[in-house]
């Protein structure tokens, strides 16, 4: 019985490794999706028209353009109300499931986590929720009202009456709030990556100029209005969060050194 040539064996090993990564990715996606579905059920309770919270009414009262002649929001499609409510419920599900989503992403990007590293990630999950909610609060009180006022008041012509549809309004508000929540996760992600020896404060400090350019480009890309005011309102906190991440990364040199020593010890053995 003849054995396979060395290149063929290496190709089989590489293909098996790829298959294993795809299986792990599928498992991570399934776990994150289950968490989102559970959060979506709770989100549906929050947006239910006859429920105790009535989140949709709260969004309309806070952000919708108010006028004297018409209702601020109109629904023109047969299924528009139902699908719009479901989209907001999905957003609430993503918010509630964010700790699980972040953990699954980190566990997939950085395989072979030690027990101490897993404990660190679990300890960081409450902060993930805190920063995400802080980002949504920043969007609720700062960026979203400014963006809606700019979009609705773009033209002051008396011949134009702005009356957004329900789906368009909720998609815009939801996207703005979600973007702010994700952006505020940056310090926690930097801290965890520094602990896992993927990066460190010195490297992050050297790339400040590039980070500033990247922040402006990303803010311009994800800002729906495109005006400089909203771009600055999003880019400025993004860069400040990058600096906060650098500060947090300075608190993990001992953990970083310990991981390097563990790797060196593993190679010696």
C-alpha positions as CSV (number, residue, x, y, z in Angstrom):
1,X,0.0,0.0,0.0
2,X,1.6,3.2,-1.2
3,X,1.5,6.4,0.8
4,X,0.6,9.8,-0.6
5,X,3.4,12.1,-1.6
6,X,4.3,14.9,0.8
7,X,2.6,17.7,-1.2
8,X,-0.6,15.7,-1.3
9,X,-0.6,15.1,2.4
10,X,0.0,18.8,3.1
11,X,-2.9,19.7,0.8
12,X,-5.2,17.3,2.6
13,X,-4.1,18.7,6.0
14,X,-4.7,22.3,4.7
15,X,-8.2,21.3,3.4
16,X,-9.1,19.7,6.7
17,X,-8.0,22.8,8.5
18,X,-10.2,25.0,6.3
19,X,-13.1,22.6,6.8
20,X,-12.6,22.8,10.6
21,X,-12.5,26.6,10.5
22,X,-15.8,26.6,8.5
23,X,-17.4,24.3,10.9
24,X,-16.3,26.5,13.8
25,X,-17.6,29.6,12.0
26,X,-20.9,27.9,11.5
27,X,-21.1,27.0,15.2
28,X,-20.3,30.6,16.2
29,X,-22.9,32.0,13.9
30,X,-25.6,29.6,15.1
31,X,-24.9,30.5,18.8
32,X,-24.9,34.3,18.0
33,X,-28.1,33.9,16.0
34,X,-29.8,32.0,18.9
35,X,-28.9,34.9,21.2
36,X,-30.3,37.4,18.7
37,X,-33.5,35.5,18.4
38,X,-34.0,35.4,22.2
39,X,-33.3,39.1,22.3
40,X,-35.7,39.7,19.4
41,X,-38.5,38.0,21.4
42,X,-37.9,40.5,24.2
43,X,-37.7,43.3,21.6
44,X,-41.1,42.4,20.2
45,X,-42.5,42.8,23.7
46,X,-40.9,46.3,23.8
47,X,-42.3,47.4,20.5
48,X,-45.8,45.7,20.8
49,X,-48.4,48.5,20.2
50,X,-50.5,47.4,23.2
51,X,-47.4,46.6,25.4
52,X,-46.2,48.5,28.4
53,X,-43.2,50.2,26.7
54,X,-44.4,51.1,23.2
55,X,-40.9,51.7,21.9
56,X,-42.1,52.8,18.4
57,X,-44.2,55.6,19.9
58,X,-41.2,56.7,21.9
59,X,-39.0,56.9,18.8
60,X,-41.6,58.9,16.9
61,X,-42.2,61.3,19.7
62,X,-38.5,62.0,20.2
63,X,-37.2,62.1,16.6
64,X,-40.1,62.5,14.1
65,X,-40.7,65.9,12.5
66,X,-43.6,67.6,14.1
67,X,-46.0,69.7,12.1
68,X,-49.5,71.2,12.7
69,X,-51.4,69.8,9.7
70,X,-50.3,66.1,9.4
71,X,-49.3,63.2,11.5
72,X,-45.4,63.2,11.7
73,X,-45.2,59.7,10.2
74,X,-47.2,58.0,7.6
75,X,-47.7,54.3,6.8
76,X,-48.4,53.7,3.1
77,X,-48.0,49.9,2.7
78,X,-50.2,47.1,3.9
79,X,-47.4,45.3,5.7
80,X,-45.3,48.4,6.5
81,X,-46.3,48.6,10.1
82,X,-45.7,45.0,10.9
83,X,-42.3,44.7,9.1
84,X,-41.1,48.0,10.6
85,X,-42.0,46.8,14.1
86,X,-40.1,43.6,13.4
87,X,-37.0,45.4,12.3
88,X,-37.0,47.5,15.5
89,X,-37.5,44.3,17.5
90,X,-34.5,42.8,15.6
91,X,-32.4,45.8,16.5
92,X,-33.4,45.3,20.2
93,X,-32.4,41.7,19.9
94,X,-29.0,42.6,18.5
95,X,-28.5,45.1,21.4
96,X,-29.4,42.5,24.0
97,X,-27.3,39.8,22.3
98,X,-24.2,42.0,21.8
99,X,-22.1,40.4,24.6
100,X,-22.7,37.0,23.1
101,X,-21.9,38.3,19.6
102,X,-18.7,39.9,20.7
103,X,-17.6,36.8,22.5
104,X,-18.2,34.6,19.5
105,X,-16.3,37.0,17.2
106,X,-13.3,37.1,19.5
107,X,-13.3,33.3,20.1
108,X,-13.3,32.8,16.4
109,X,-10.6,35.4,15.5
110,X,-8.3,34.3,18.3
111,X,-8.4,30.5,18.5
112,X,-6.8,28.4,21.2
113,X,-7.7,30.7,24.1
114,X,-6.3,29.8,27.5
115,X,-8.4,29.6,30.6
116,X,-7.2,33.0,31.8
117,X,-8.0,34.6,28.4
118,X,-11.5,33.1,28.4
119,X,-12.0,34.5,31.9
120,X,-10.9,37.9,30.7
121,X,-13.3,37.9,27.9
122,X,-16.2,36.9,30.2
123,X,-15.2,39.7,32.6
124,X,-15.2,42.1,29.7
125,X,-18.7,41.2,28.6
126,X,-20.6,43.5,31.1
127,X,-18.4,46.4,29.9
128,X,-19.3,45.4,26.3
129,X,-22.9,45.9,27.2
130,X,-22.2,49.1,29.1
131,X,-20.2,50.7,26.2
132,X,-22.8,49.6,23.7
133,X,-25.6,51.2,25.7
134,X,-23.5,54.3,26.2
135,X,-23.1,54.5,22.4
136,X,-26.8,54.2,21.9
137,X,-27.4,56.9,24.5
138,X,-24.9,59.2,22.7
139,X,-26.7,58.6,19.5
140,X,-30.1,59.1,21.1
141,X,-29.2,62.5,22.6
142,X,-26.6,63.8,20.2
143,X,-26.1,62.4,16.7
144,X,-29.6,61.1,15.9
145,X,-31.5,64.4,16.6
146,X,-29.0,66.4,14.7
147,X,-29.1,64.0,11.7
148,X,-32.9,63.9,11.6
149,X,-33.2,67.7,11.8
150,X,-30.7,68.0,9.0
151,X,-32.4,65.5,6.8
152,X,-35.9,66.8,7.4
153,X,-35.0,70.5,7.3
154,X,-32.7,70.2,4.3
155,X,-35.1,72.3,2.3
156,X,-37.0,75.2,3.9
157,X,-39.3,75.5,0.9
158,X,-43.0,76.1,1.8
159,X,-43.9,74.0,-1.2
160,X,-42.4,70.8,0.3
161,X,-44.1,69.1,3.2
162,X,-41.8,66.5,4.8
163,X,-43.7,63.4,6.0
164,X,-41.5,60.3,6.2
165,X,-42.9,56.8,5.9
166,X,-42.8,54.6,8.9
167,X,-40.3,52.1,7.5
168,X,-37.9,54.8,6.2
169,X,-38.0,56.7,9.5
170,X,-37.4,53.7,11.7
171,X,-34.6,52.4,9.4
172,X,-32.8,55.7,9.6
173,X,-33.1,56.1,13.4
174,X,-32.3,52.4,14.0
175,X,-29.2,52.5,11.8
176,X,-27.9,55.7,13.5
177,X,-28.4,54.2,17.0
178,X,-26.8,50.9,16.0
179,X,-23.8,52.6,14.5
180,X,-23.2,54.6,17.6
181,X,-23.5,51.5,19.8
182,X,-21.0,49.5,17.7
183,X,-18.5,52.4,17.5
184,X,-18.4,52.7,21.3
185,X,-17.2,49.0,21.5
186,X,-13.8,50.1,20.3
187,X,-12.0,50.6,23.7
188,X,-13.1,47.1,24.9
189,X,-12.0,45.5,21.7
190,X,-8.6,47.2,21.8
191,X,-8.2,46.2,25.4
192,X,-9.0,42.5,24.8
193,X,-6.7,42.4,21.7
194,X,-3.9,44.0,23.7
195,X,-4.4,41.3,26.4
196,X,-4.2,38.6,23.7
197,X,-1.0,40.0,22.4
198,X,-2.5,40.9,19.0
199,X,-1.5,44.5,19.5
200,X,-0.1,46.8,22.2
201,X,-0.3,50.5,23.3
202,X,3.0,51.3,21.6
203,X,1.9,50.1,18.2
204,X,-1.5,51.8,18.6
205,X,0.3,55.1,19.5
206,X,2.5,54.9,16.4
207,X,-0.5,54.5,14.1
208,X,-2.4,57.5,15.5
209,X,-2.1,59.5,12.2
210,X,-3.4,56.5,10.2
211,X,-6.1,55.9,12.8
212,X,-7.3,59.5,12.4
213,X,-7.5,59.2,8.6
214,X,-9.3,55.8,8.9
215,X,-11.8,57.2,11.5
216,X,-12.7,60.1,9.2
217,X,-13.1,57.8,6.2
218,X,-15.2,55.3,8.2
219,X,-17.3,58.2,9.6
220,X,-17.9,59.6,6.2
221,X,-18.9,56.2,4.9
222,X,-21.4,55.3,7.6
223,X,-22.9,58.8,8.2
224,X,-26.2,58.7,6.3
225,X,-26.5,62.5,6.0
226,X,-23.1,63.2,4.5
227,X,-22.9,66.7,6.0
228,X,-19.7,67.8,7.8
229,X,-21.5,68.4,11.1
230,X,-22.7,64.8,11.5
231,X,-19.4,63.5,10.2
232,X,-17.6,65.5,13.0
233,X,-20.1,64.3,15.6
234,X,-19.3,60.7,14.7
235,X,-15.6,61.0,13.9
236,X,-14.7,62.9,17.0
237,X,-16.0,60.3,19.6
238,X,-14.6,57.5,17.4
239,X,-11.1,59.0,17.6
240,X,-11.5,59.7,21.4
241,X,-12.5,56.1,21.9
242,X,-9.4,55.0,20.0
243,X,-7.4,57.1,22.5
244,X,-9.3,55.5,25.4
245,X,-8.4,52.1,24.0
246,X,-4.7,53.1,23.9
247,X,-5.0,54.1,27.6
248,X,-6.6,50.8,28.5
249,X,-4.0,48.9,26.5
250,X,-1.3,50.4,28.8
251,X,-2.8,48.5,31.7
252,X,-2.1,45.0,30.3
253,X,1.7,44.8,29.9
254,X,2.1,42.1,32.5
255,X,-0.6,40.0,30.9
256,X,1.0,40.5,27.5
257,X,4.4,39.5,28.9
258,X,2.9,36.4,30.6
259,X,1.4,35.2,27.3
260,X,4.6,35.6,25.5
261,X,6.4,33.6,28.1
262,X,3.8,30.9,27.9
263,X,4.3,30.7,24.2
264,X,8.1,30.5,24.6
265,X,7.8,27.8,27.2
266,X,5.5,25.8,24.9
267,X,8.0,26.0,22.1
268,X,10.8,24.8,24.4
269,X,8.8,21.8,25.6
